[in-house]
Every structure is written in structure tokens, then in C-alpha cells.
Amino acid sequence: MNHRGTHVLRLDALARVEGEAALRLRVEDGSVTETRLSIYEPPRFFEAFLTGRGHTEPPDITARICGICPVAYQMSACQAIEDACGVTVDGPLAELRRLLYCGEWIESHTLHIYLLHAPDFLGHADVVGLAREQRPAVERGLRLKQTGNAILEQLGGRPIHPVNVRVGGFYRTPAPEELRPLAERLRQAREDALETVRWVAAFDFPDAECDHDLFALRDPGRYAVDSGTPAVMVGHDQGPALREFQLAAFEQHVQEGQVPHSTALTATLDGRRYLTGPLARYSINGRWLHPVAAEAARDAGLGDPLTGAVCDNPFRSIVVRAVEVVQAVEEALRIIDGYEPPPRPAVEVPPRQGVGQGATEAPRGLLYHRYALTEDGTLTEARIVPPTAQNQTAIEEDVRRAVQARLDRDGPAADDDELTLLCERAIRNHDPCISCAAHFLDLTVERT
């Protein structure tokens, strides 16, 4: 196809995201020479807000970073503080935390699948148009999301920015009879989750692959959610090589830097571009999926996770997310079925001088926190590395490849509207904290 001269595509506003961003593409003589995802939201200074605060405050403060996945911020914050104070939370309290996290995975993944991502594959501008054509499917998605919200409300006190989480555990823990209604909802949700996998697996996926290093927590024996050791899968397209490092060495391997076009930091992993999130989790932890989720993955064409199958097509991330919803439902049922109330709702976490790290798997990927404390528990330093910032360069590369593949294809030249939609889809694959499905890119084209 013919794309002579220079095109500069400016997609000035990404609305309905957790923050503000834009995309700029430069095409010269048929080649994409520049892709810039610009996060231009003013800095929010959460790390600065935390400095000078007491050691019990980070879970409530950091929960406000994201309204979609506040539990991820609370759990990573709690782990970092407890690590600094030399306290381990285990037993029923740890299981309740994992249950709370499962609720967040269910509601966040379902929001993305049904309200944001599915319309791209089915030719609709938004979920409203999708509901007109496939009302039962959208209702199924809303039921699933309500189930996740119910878990957050029961354990966290409310579904958004939970207030029952504290360093050391919870302010209040439920009695077994309080969890039984959740178990009934989850049993009903299991079939909705399995049907979701079948539904999205039938979508038409573009041919694409990513060669980014994959980065996720690894928790042998179970699918990593709330704990694990950082693991990197390198060269997964030519036979994967997996290596691990201790969380204490995170900042030696993950290096953040500032780019002129974005207020968000970008990151490299040992000097290389990398991707965190569902594709990484599935490829690194798939062998520990619940049998029901593993079977759903095989039936969906993701290969056999029990033998180390790798999914490297970013457009199929929607299928992996659907499998993770099944996993979260099954894991939540397991925890509720075996639940025995802890003797107290929280363990004591007395302050001490030290530095602590915490990392968990937010729906969008690995989330890292580090805090330095004085003897009385005052925070002197805070470091938070969210998954969307880590994925920024991988998203830019995926957009570049998707556009380049379209430009190289025989047939009519792609117009600006088509390229805009393609860029939107490539960005949505990674669910960068987008809260609602819509046309979120306004396009300006400069031609020279």
C-alpha cells in the first residue's frame, strides 16, 4: 500500500481512563517511526503525601490512587509496612486478604471485558450498543461484576476504597455464616465466568505477537495473586528462560526514568522492555491454575497451561482475563469453604526503624511498594511502582506494530479513522486503568 510522505497522528485525549493521556504517531514513507503514549495528568504526589505519615496510614491513603483496584494498593502497602516492622500475617487473615483480592479481580476484569474491550471485537462503539444486540451477555457481565463487588463490600466495608483493611489484618473479620451468601453467589457466578471464557474465545483476533520480557510474581503451588517472588520470562518466543530475584532487589532490576512526553515514569527491567499483567501471569503461573480454569483455558485455545503454554498475542489478553475470572471464582470458593475465623481480626504491628517492600498482582500487573520508617513508625520515604507505568513502553511498541502491520497490508490505504480505532484497540488490550468503554481518542492529523 502507498503511504508516502509524513503523517503525524495526534490522538489528543484518552477520556475515561484513570488519569489523562494522549497518543502521537509519526509515519514516514510507510514506516511508523515514532509512537508516544503521553500521560499528561498533573503529578498526584501520593509518595510525597505519605512522607511524614504514621505507619498505619498507607493502606487508606494509597487506596485512593485507583477506584478500580484499591485493594491492590492496600495489600501491597500492608505487606511493605509489615515487612519493615518484621511482622508476618498468615493463616485465616492471609486467606481473607486473598479472598478480598479475588473479589477485586472478578469486578475489575469483568468491567474491562464487558464494558471496555468486548465492543471492539463485536463492532460496537460502546457497551450501550453491545447491549442492544447482546443484552443477555451484558447482563451476565453485570452479574459477575456485582459478585466481585459483594466480596469487597462484605470484607472491605464498601466496594470502592474499602475501609475495613488495616496493617496487620482487618478491623473486623466475618463469621462463617456471613460468608455463606457469598459462596452461593460464587457458585452461580462460576457458570457465568465459564460462559464468559467461551464467549470471548469466539471473537476474531488479529494475528499479533509481542516479544517483550514477561514479568510477574511466581508463587509455586498456586496462581500468584497476593504473594510470590518476582520472576522474569526472557526470550519466550524462542524457548522461555525463567529467572527469579528477591523482592528486596526489585529496584536493582526495575529502573524507572522520565521521558519528556509523559508525567508518568517509564521502566525497564535489566535494561529491557517488558510487560506485566495477565499475559505474563498466565505464562509464568499457568501450571497452577485451578483445574476448572485450566480446562477453560485449553478449550479457549490458549494451549495447555499445565505444560507451560505461553500466550503472546496481546489481542487475546481478553481471553486470559476471562480465565482469571474463573480462577478467582474457584479460589474464592475454596477460601470460603475452608474458612475458620481467626482468633483476632489483626495482629499487632508495632513500629520500628527499617525499610520494607511489598508486591502483589493487581489486575493490570505487578504492583510494588517500598517504605522507610523511623523508630516511631513515621514514613521518611515512599516508593510506588504501578503496572500501567511499567507497561507504557510495551504499549507504545504494540501500537507501533499494529499500525505497521496495517500499513504493510495489501489493499486500500488505511484512513485516519481506521488507524484511530486500531490504536484504541491496541491500547485497550492492556487495560491501562480505563473505566468505561467509549471512543476515547480524538484525532488530529498533520500532513507534510
FIDOMAR-332924 format. One record per residue (C-alpha): chain; z, x, y; residue number from 1. Coordinates in nm, 4 decimals. Example, Ala and Ser with C-alpha at 12.3 -4.5 7.8 and 13.67 -1.06 7.14 Angstrom:
2
REC   ch          z          x          y     i
REC    A     0.7800     1.2300    -0.4500     1
REC    A     0.7140     1.3670    -0.1060     2
end
This chain:
448
REC   ch          z          x          y     i
REC    A     0.0000     0.0000     0.0000     1
REC    A    -0.0521     0.1079     0.3595     2
REC    A     0.2458     0.1792     0.5879     3
REC    A     0.1061     0.4255     0.8353     4
REC    A     0.2847     0.5369     1.1463     5
REC    A     0.6540     0.4977     1.2114     6
REC    A     0.8656     0.1855     1.1681     7
REC    A     1.2272     0.1634     1.2800     8
REC    A     1.4043    -0.1409     1.1424     9
REC    A     1.7302    -0.2252     1.3162    10
REC    A     1.9472    -0.4849     1.1489    11
REC    A     2.1944    -0.5165     1.4287    12
REC    A     2.4745    -0.7303     1.2925    13
REC    A     2.6186    -0.7883     0.9486    14
REC    A     2.8145    -1.1071     1.0046    15
REC    A     3.0717    -1.2499     0.7633    16
REC    A     3.1939    -0.9126     0.6451    17
REC    A     3.5378    -0.7581     0.6554    18
REC    A     3.4514    -0.5783     0.9771    19
REC    A     3.1315    -0.5276     1.1705    20
REC    A     2.8283    -0.3264     1.0630    21
REC    A     2.4553    -0.2848     1.1053    22
REC    A     2.1701    -0.1126     0.9241    23
REC    A     1.8916     0.1092     1.0584    24
REC    A     1.5891     0.2151     0.8539    25
REC    A     1.3204     0.4568     0.9589    26
REC    A     0.9872     0.4555     0.7747    27
REC    A     0.7305     0.7270     0.8468    28
REC    A     0.3872     0.7150     0.6830    29
REC    A     0.5136     0.5034     0.3962    30
REC    A     0.8298     0.7033     0.3258    31
REC    A     1.1847     0.5981     0.4096    32
REC    A     1.3186     0.8979     0.5974    33
REC    A     1.6466     0.7591     0.7284    34
REC    A     1.8958     0.4946     0.6181    35
REC    A     2.2091     0.4448     0.8257    36
REC    A     2.4756     0.1888     0.7495    37
REC    A     2.6679     0.1790     1.0757    38
REC    A     3.0187     0.0377     1.0639    39
REC    A     3.0859    -0.0112     1.4334    40
REC    A     3.4040    -0.2160     1.4286    41
REC    A     3.6663    -0.0566     1.6559    42
REC    A     3.9177     0.1509     1.4583    43
REC    A     4.2070    -0.0610     1.3380    44
REC    A     4.4640     0.2206     1.3311    45
REC    A     4.6599     0.0983     1.0277    46
REC    A     4.7536     0.4532     0.9346    47
REC    A     4.8890     0.5010     1.2863    48
REC    A     5.0752     0.1689     1.2687    49
REC    A     5.2546     0.2898     0.9566    50
REC    A     5.3811     0.6121     1.1123    51
REC    A     5.7432     0.5701     1.2160    52
REC    A     5.7952     0.2636     0.9966    53
REC    A     6.0513     0.2315     0.7215    54
REC    A     5.9569     0.2928     0.3585    55
REC    A     5.9895    -0.0746     0.2673    56
REC    A     5.7287    -0.1894     0.5191    57
REC    A     5.3872    -0.0641     0.3936    58
REC    A     5.3266    -0.3454     0.1390    59
REC    A     5.3454    -0.6137     0.4079    60
REC    A     5.1587    -0.4149     0.6724    61
REC    A     4.8722    -0.2918     0.4546    62
REC    A     4.8165    -0.6375     0.3051    63
REC    A     4.6721    -0.7333     0.6445    64
REC    A     4.3895    -0.4826     0.6056    65
REC    A     4.1975    -0.7298     0.3893    66
REC    A     4.2288    -1.1039     0.3464    67
REC    A     4.0201    -1.0986     0.0276    68
REC    A     4.2061    -0.8287    -0.1666    69
REC    A     4.5521    -0.7890    -0.0092    70
REC    A     4.7148    -0.7357    -0.3500    71
REC    A     4.5186    -0.4138    -0.3966    72
REC    A     4.6659    -0.2750    -0.0755    73
REC    A     5.0151    -0.3931    -0.1655    74
REC    A     5.0060    -0.2436    -0.5157    75
REC    A     4.8689     0.0939    -0.4045    76
REC    A     5.1237     0.1042    -0.1212    77
REC    A     5.4129     0.0222    -0.3543    78
REC    A     5.3054     0.2890    -0.6005    79
REC    A     5.2810     0.5553    -0.3300    80
REC    A     5.6264     0.4764    -0.1888    81
REC    A     5.7845     0.4623    -0.5334    82
REC    A     5.6185     0.7920    -0.6245    83
REC    A     5.7609     0.9549    -0.3129    84
REC    A     6.1058     0.8187    -0.3943    85
REC    A     6.0941     0.9171    -0.7614    86
REC    A     6.1106     0.5608    -0.8954    87
REC    A     5.9057     0.4115    -1.1793    88
REC    A     5.8526     0.0369    -1.2106    89
REC    A     5.7799    -0.0622    -1.5695    90
REC    A     5.8443    -0.3345    -1.8239    91
REC    A     5.8173    -0.7004    -1.7181    92
REC    A     5.7980    -0.6127    -1.3491    93
REC    A     5.4932    -0.3943    -1.4081    94
REC    A     5.3372    -0.6701    -1.6167    95
REC    A     5.3960    -0.9239    -1.3393    96
REC    A     5.2262    -0.6911    -1.0947    97
REC    A     4.9291    -0.6644    -1.3292    98
REC    A     4.9203    -1.0440    -1.3592    99
REC    A     4.9147    -1.0752    -0.9801   100
REC    A     4.6288    -0.8256    -0.9695   101
REC    A     4.4371    -1.0263    -1.2315   102
REC    A     4.4602    -1.3266    -1.0022   103
REC    A     4.3047    -1.1259    -0.7222   104
REC    A     4.0213    -1.0022    -0.9460   105
REC    A     3.9455    -1.3599    -1.0501   106
REC    A     3.9377    -1.5046    -0.6988   107
REC    A     3.7613    -1.2091    -0.5346   108
REC    A     3.4921    -1.1595    -0.7991   109
REC    A     3.4278    -1.5332    -0.8183   110
REC    A     3.3948    -1.5571    -0.4402   111
REC    A     3.1371    -1.2793    -0.4486   112
REC    A     2.9419    -1.4085    -0.7490   113
REC    A     2.9027    -1.7694    -0.6440   114
REC    A     2.9271    -1.7778    -0.2654   115
REC    A     2.7638    -1.4480    -0.1783   116
REC    A     2.5477    -1.2935    -0.4448   117
REC    A     2.4012    -1.5667    -0.6651   118
REC    A     2.1947    -1.7290    -0.3840   119
REC    A     1.9997    -1.4017    -0.3540   120
REC    A     1.8784    -1.4321    -0.7117   121
REC    A     1.8082    -1.8043    -0.7007   122
REC    A     1.6090    -1.8232    -0.3784   123
REC    A     1.8662    -1.9854    -0.1507   124
REC    A     1.9810    -1.8868     0.1937   125
REC    A     2.3439    -1.9650     0.1177   126
REC    A     2.5780    -2.1406    -0.1214   127
REC    A     2.5161    -2.4757     0.0504   128
REC    A     2.1528    -2.4658    -0.0554   129
REC    A     2.2555    -2.3490    -0.4008   130
REC    A     2.4995    -2.6393    -0.4338   131
REC    A     2.2236    -2.8896    -0.3603   132
REC    A     2.0278    -2.7608    -0.6578   133
REC    A     2.3077    -2.6448    -0.8927   134
REC    A     2.6161    -2.8398    -0.7971   135
REC    A     2.7884    -2.8020    -1.1384   136
REC    A     2.7547    -2.4239    -1.1192   137
REC    A     2.9090    -2.4060    -0.7726   138
REC    A     3.1892    -2.6395    -0.8790   139
REC    A     3.2535    -2.4096    -1.1745   140
REC    A     3.2848    -2.1173    -0.9374   141
REC    A     3.5267    -2.3020    -0.7140   142
REC    A     3.7426    -2.3936    -1.0148   143
REC    A     3.7592    -2.0285    -1.1160   144
REC    A     3.8497    -1.9175    -0.7675   145
REC    A     4.1221    -2.1815    -0.7481   146
REC    A     4.2684    -2.0447    -1.0720   147
REC    A     4.2889    -1.6967    -0.9244   148
REC    A     4.4437    -1.8361    -0.6075   149
REC    A     4.7007    -2.0262    -0.8146   150
REC    A     4.8198    -1.6995    -0.9715   151
REC    A     4.8524    -1.5385    -0.6290   152
REC    A     5.0408    -1.8373    -0.4942   153
REC    A     5.2806    -1.8524    -0.7896   154
REC    A     5.3691    -1.4836    -0.7917   155
REC    A     5.2966    -1.3898    -0.4322   156
REC    A     5.4217    -1.6962    -0.2483   157
REC    A     5.0812    -1.7761    -0.0998   158
REC    A     4.7194    -1.6997    -0.1918   159
REC    A     4.6375    -1.4901     0.1155   160
REC    A     4.8571    -1.1988     0.2255   161
REC    A     5.1296    -1.2601    -0.0370   162
REC    A     5.4873    -1.2411     0.0895   163
REC    A     5.6789    -1.2054    -0.2400   164
REC    A     5.5757    -0.8441    -0.3092   165
REC    A     5.8190    -0.5655    -0.2253   166
REC    A     5.8714    -0.1997    -0.3033   167
REC    A     6.0339    -0.1928    -0.6466   168
REC    A     5.9003    -0.5294    -0.7624   169
REC    A     5.9305    -0.8775    -0.6161   170
REC    A     6.1741    -1.0752    -0.4050   171
REC    A     6.1726    -1.3418    -0.6736   172
REC    A     6.0383    -1.3488    -1.0292   173
REC    A     5.9314    -1.6665    -1.2092   174
REC    A     6.0949    -1.8337    -1.5036   175
REC    A     5.8734    -1.8651    -1.8150   176
REC    A     5.8311    -2.2388    -1.7637   177
REC    A     5.6858    -2.1728    -1.4187   178
REC    A     5.4035    -1.9714    -1.5723   179
REC    A     5.3072    -2.2280    -1.8367   180
REC    A     5.0900    -2.4347    -1.5984   181
REC    A     4.9040    -2.1138    -1.5111   182
REC    A     4.8397    -2.0479    -1.8792   183
REC    A     4.6895    -2.3936    -1.9196   184
REC    A     4.4618    -2.3389    -1.6196   185
REC    A     4.3596    -1.9987    -1.7529   186
REC    A     4.2678    -2.1428    -2.0922   187
REC    A     4.0420    -2.3893    -1.9155   188
REC    A     3.9092    -2.1093    -1.6949   189
REC    A     3.8120    -1.8993    -1.9976   190
REC    A     3.5099    -2.1157    -2.0736   191
REC    A     3.4122    -2.1276    -1.7065   192
REC    A     3.4277    -1.7478    -1.6980   193
REC    A     3.2180    -1.7121    -2.0136   194
REC    A     2.9658    -1.9600    -1.8789   195
REC    A     2.9522    -1.7555    -1.5589   196
REC    A     2.8504    -1.4489    -1.7598   197
REC    A     2.5797    -1.6467    -1.9388   198
REC    A     2.4593    -1.7922    -1.6072   199
REC    A     2.4248    -1.4645    -1.4171   200
REC    A     2.2831    -1.2774    -1.7172   201
REC    A     1.9772    -1.5053    -1.6981   202
REC    A     1.8954    -1.4016    -1.3402   203
REC    A     1.5801    -1.1989    -1.2717   204
REC    A     1.6919    -0.8425    -1.1950   205
REC    A     1.4732    -0.5846    -1.0207   206
REC    A     1.4252    -0.2575    -1.2042   207
REC    A     1.6567    -0.0072    -1.0395   208
REC    A     1.8980     0.2658    -1.1289   209
REC    A     2.1475     0.4805    -0.9490   210
REC    A     2.2286     0.8411    -1.0253   211
REC    A     2.5496     0.8565    -0.8228   212
REC    A     2.8525     1.0065    -0.9916   213
REC    A     3.0793     0.7246    -1.1060   214
REC    A     3.4463     0.7272    -1.0074   215
REC    A     3.7246     0.5037    -1.1382   216
REC    A     4.0738     0.5109    -1.2775   217
REC    A     4.0912     0.5642    -1.6529   218
REC    A     4.3795     0.4128    -1.8470   219
REC    A     4.3246     0.4842    -2.2199   220
REC    A     4.4035     0.1810    -2.4319   221
REC    A     4.3425    -0.0761    -2.1626   222
REC    A     4.0909    -0.1610    -1.8919   223
REC    A     4.2102     0.0097    -1.5727   224
REC    A     4.3417    -0.2267    -1.3062   225
REC    A     4.6788    -0.1246    -1.1675   226
REC    A     4.7210     0.2241    -1.3111   227
REC    A     4.5361     0.5190    -1.4509   228
REC    A     4.4116     0.8716    -1.3916   229
REC    A     4.1113     0.9380    -1.1642   230
REC    A     3.8038     1.0006    -1.3779   231
REC    A     3.4523     1.1067    -1.2825   232
REC    A     3.1386     1.0432    -1.4865   233
REC    A     2.8811     1.3035    -1.3862   234
REC    A     2.5163     1.3019    -1.4889   235
REC    A     2.5441     0.9662    -1.6611   236
REC    A     2.1649     0.9323    -1.6655   237
REC    A     2.1278     1.2407    -1.8879   238
REC    A     2.4236     1.2000    -2.1182   239
REC    A     2.7533     1.1442    -1.9400   240
REC    A     3.0134     1.4125    -1.8886   241
REC    A     3.3589     1.2736    -1.8139   242
REC    A     3.6351     1.4687    -1.6465   243
REC    A     3.9727     1.3754    -1.5052   244
REC    A     4.2120     1.5130    -1.2462   245
REC    A     4.5652     1.4257    -1.1477   246
REC    A     4.6152     1.1783    -0.8653   247
REC    A     4.8124     1.4434    -0.6753   248
REC    A     4.4834     1.6360    -0.6449   249
REC    A     4.2862     1.3388    -0.5101   250
REC    A     4.2356     1.4811    -0.1625   251
REC    A     4.1257     1.8154    -0.3038   252
REC    A     3.8337     1.6403    -0.4744   253
REC    A     3.7600     1.3497    -0.2385   254
REC    A     3.6666     1.4840     0.1022   255
REC    A     3.6296     1.2422     0.3937   256
REC    A     3.4198     1.3111     0.7010   257
REC    A     3.2991     1.1432     1.0164   258
REC    A     2.9353     1.0590     1.0801   259
REC    A     2.8072     0.9834     1.4316   260
REC    A     2.6740     0.6370     1.3472   261
REC    A     2.9892     0.4881     1.1930   262
REC    A     3.3542     0.4411     1.2818   263
REC    A     3.4323     0.4415     0.9095   264
REC    A     3.4808     0.7719     0.7348   265
REC    A     3.2407     0.8599     0.4561   266
REC    A     3.3362     1.0543     0.1467   267
REC    A     3.2059     1.2988    -0.1108   268
REC    A     3.3530     1.3803    -0.4495   269
REC    A     3.3437     1.7534    -0.5119   270
REC    A     3.0620     1.7676    -0.2603   271
REC    A     2.8518     1.4975    -0.4286   272
REC    A     2.7623     1.1383    -0.3545   273
REC    A     2.9498     0.8933    -0.5740   274
REC    A     3.0118     0.5267    -0.6440   275
REC    A     3.3327     0.3425    -0.7190   276
REC    A     3.3661    -0.0217    -0.8243   277
REC    A     3.2552    -0.2423    -1.1149   278
REC    A     2.9687    -0.0227    -1.2398   279
REC    A     3.1993     0.2782    -1.2500   280
REC    A     3.4878     0.0883    -1.4127   281
REC    A     3.2640    -0.0612    -1.6802   282
REC    A     3.1008     0.2698    -1.7651   283
REC    A     3.4322     0.4598    -1.7802   284
REC    A     3.6622     0.1926    -1.9279   285
REC    A     3.4317    -0.0456    -2.1144   286
REC    A     3.5596     0.0524    -2.4584   287
REC    A     3.8962    -0.1022    -2.3705   288
REC    A     3.7680    -0.4440    -2.2720   289
REC    A     3.9301    -0.7423    -2.4427   290
REC    A     3.7198    -0.8387    -2.7485   291
REC    A     3.6104    -1.1637    -2.5815   292
REC    A     3.4962    -0.9772    -2.2690   293
REC    A     3.3254    -0.7062    -2.4758   294
REC    A     3.1305    -0.9679    -2.6698   295
REC    A     3.0299    -1.1360    -2.3452   296
REC    A     2.9045    -0.8006    -2.2139   297
REC    A     2.6925    -0.7416    -2.5244   298
REC    A     2.5481    -1.0920    -2.5120   299
REC    A     2.4663    -1.0400    -2.1427   300
REC    A     2.2535    -0.7350    -2.2186   301
REC    A     2.4923    -0.4717    -2.0843   302
REC    A     2.4907    -0.2805    -2.4112   303
REC    A     2.7913    -0.2277    -2.6317   304
REC    A     3.0870    -0.1199    -2.4178   305
REC    A     3.2771    -0.0134    -2.7289   306
REC    A     3.0282     0.2692    -2.7798   307
REC    A     3.0287     0.3821    -2.4170   308
REC    A     2.7444     0.1769    -2.2697   309
REC    A     2.6649     0.2616    -1.9067   310
REC    A     2.5289     0.0131    -1.6506   311
REC    A     2.3429     0.1973    -1.3732   312
REC    A     2.1367    -0.0871    -1.2242   313
REC    A     2.3157    -0.1882    -0.9024   314
REC    A     2.1495    -0.5315    -0.9077   315
REC    A     2.3247    -0.6022    -1.2397   316
REC    A     2.6656    -0.5446    -1.0838   317
REC    A     2.6974    -0.9228    -1.0623   318
REC    A     2.6951    -0.9354    -1.4426   319
REC    A     2.9631    -0.6679    -1.4673   320
REC    A     3.1785    -0.8590    -1.2192   321
REC    A     3.1417    -1.1723    -1.4295   322
REC    A     3.2525    -0.9784    -1.7396   323
REC    A     3.5518    -0.8509    -1.5418   324
REC    A     3.6461    -1.2106    -1.4606   325
REC    A     3.6582    -1.2796    -1.8347   326
REC    A     3.8674    -0.9652    -1.8767   327
REC    A     4.1107    -1.0725    -1.6038   328
REC    A     4.1484    -1.4205    -1.7553   329
REC    A     4.2230    -1.2795    -2.1007   330
REC    A     4.4619    -1.0190    -1.9613   331
REC    A     4.6466    -1.2813    -1.7577   332
REC    A     4.6875    -1.4991    -2.0664   333
REC    A     4.8198    -1.2028    -2.2650   334
REC    A     5.0808    -1.1255    -1.9993   335
REC    A     5.1960    -1.4855    -1.9662   336
REC    A     5.2151    -1.5369    -2.3440   337
REC    A     5.4391    -1.2312    -2.3819   338
REC    A     5.6417    -1.2725    -2.0650   339
REC    A     6.0164    -1.2232    -2.0717   340
REC    A     6.1957    -1.2419    -1.7351   341
REC    A     6.3239    -0.9076    -1.6083   342
REC    A     6.6989    -0.8712    -1.5553   343
REC    A     6.6405    -0.8476    -1.1786   344
REC    A     6.3404    -0.9088    -0.9528   345
REC    A     6.3186    -0.5493    -0.8296   346
REC    A     6.4514    -0.2032    -0.8988   347
REC    A     6.6225    -0.0162    -0.6200   348
REC    A     6.4055     0.2347    -0.4352   349
REC    A     6.6426     0.4486    -0.2267   350
REC    A     6.4647     0.6634     0.0325   351
REC    A     6.4282     1.0363     0.0017   352
REC    A     6.2187     1.3063     0.1591   353
REC    A     5.8887     1.3529    -0.0170   354
REC    A     5.5206     1.2728    -0.0494   355
REC    A     5.3853     1.0066    -0.2833   356
REC    A     5.0436     0.8856    -0.3951   357
REC    A     4.9293     0.5556    -0.5396   358
REC    A     4.5921     0.4304    -0.6621   359
REC    A     4.4750     0.1054    -0.8150   360
REC    A     4.1412    -0.0631    -0.8800   361
REC    A     4.0625    -0.3113    -0.6049   362
REC    A     3.7799    -0.5498    -0.6975   363
REC    A     3.5437    -0.3247    -0.4992   364
REC    A     3.6723     0.0044    -0.6391   365
REC    A     3.9418     0.2686    -0.6386   366
REC    A     4.1918     0.2378    -0.3516   367
REC    A     4.4107     0.5385    -0.2694   368
REC    A     4.7286     0.5602    -0.0581   369
REC    A     4.9445     0.8609     0.0328   370
REC    A     5.2675     0.8546     0.2347   371
REC    A     5.5073     1.1245     0.3556   372
REC    A     5.8714     1.0213     0.4034   373
REC    A     6.1777     1.1693     0.5711   374
REC    A     6.5218     1.1604     0.4096   375
REC    A     6.5963     0.8197     0.5625   376
REC    A     6.2620     0.6769     0.4482   377
REC    A     6.0725     0.6964     0.7759   378
REC    A     5.7000     0.7439     0.7299   379
REC    A     5.5684     1.0554     0.9030   380
REC    A     5.2154     1.0375     0.7649   381
REC    A     4.9926     0.7762     0.6000   382
REC    A     4.6521     0.8125     0.4359   383
REC    A     4.4448     0.5206     0.3033   384
REC    A     4.1031     0.5666     0.1405   385
REC    A     3.9383     0.2256     0.0760   386
REC    A     3.6497     0.1728    -0.1669   387
REC    A     3.3925     0.0423     0.0817   388
REC    A     3.4162     0.3591     0.2911   389
REC    A     3.3801     0.5683    -0.0242   390
REC    A     3.0678     0.3731    -0.1200   391
REC    A     2.8968     0.3944     0.2171   392
REC    A     2.6595     0.6814     0.1351   393
REC    A     2.5805     0.5343    -0.2081   394
REC    A     2.4916     0.2021    -0.0433   395
REC    A     2.2632     0.3815     0.2019   396
REC    A     2.0871     0.5598    -0.0838   397
REC    A     2.0482     0.2393    -0.2852   398
REC    A     1.8946     0.0658     0.0166   399
REC    A     1.6572     0.3588     0.0688   400
REC    A     1.5436     0.3498    -0.2941   401
REC    A     1.4979    -0.0269    -0.2978   402
REC    A     1.2838    -0.0202     0.0172   403
REC    A     1.0877     0.2828    -0.1018   404
REC    A     1.0118     0.1157    -0.4323   405
REC    A     0.8774    -0.1865    -0.2447   406
REC    A     0.6647     0.0273    -0.0149   407
REC    A     0.5183     0.2124    -0.3133   408
REC    A     0.4222    -0.1066    -0.4937   409
REC    A     0.0586    -0.2133    -0.5038   410
REC    A    -0.0298    -0.5374    -0.3331   411
REC    A     0.0194    -0.6886     0.0108   412
REC    A     0.2247    -0.4876     0.2566   413
REC    A     0.5869    -0.5943     0.2945   414
REC    A     0.6588    -0.7649     0.6243   415
REC    A     0.9808    -0.7282     0.8190   416
REC    A     1.1343    -1.0469     0.6814   417
REC    A     1.0817    -0.9330     0.3238   418
REC    A     1.2309    -0.5909     0.3926   419
REC    A     1.5287    -0.7520     0.5647   420
REC    A     1.6024    -0.9686     0.2629   421
REC    A     1.5638    -0.6694     0.0328   422
REC    A     1.8105    -0.4668     0.2387   423
REC    A     2.0589    -0.7531     0.2366   424
REC    A     2.0386    -0.7799    -0.1409   425
REC    A     2.0870    -0.4073    -0.1900   426
REC    A     2.3956    -0.4144     0.0329   427
REC    A     2.5400    -0.7247    -0.1323   428
REC    A     2.5237    -0.5560    -0.4716   429
REC    A     2.8303    -0.3582    -0.3684   430
REC    A     3.0238    -0.6484    -0.2130   431
REC    A     3.1370    -0.4480     0.0914   432
REC    A     3.4133    -0.6909     0.1863   433
REC    A     3.1664    -0.9677     0.2696   434
REC    A     3.3468    -1.3011     0.2760   435
REC    A     3.0737    -1.5621     0.2720   436
REC    A     2.7080    -1.5956     0.1763   437
REC    A     2.4673    -1.6187     0.4676   438
REC    A     2.1751    -1.4422     0.6320   439
REC    A     2.3873    -1.1730     0.7845   440
REC    A     2.1299    -0.9276     0.9169   441
REC    A     1.9476    -0.9744     1.2471   442
REC    A     1.6367    -0.7588     1.2527   443
REC    A     1.4686    -0.5714     1.5350   444
REC    A     1.1563    -0.3662     1.4615   445
REC    A     1.0291    -0.0814     1.6751   446
REC    A     0.6750     0.0303     1.6027   447
REC    A     0.5184     0.3524     1.7217   448
end
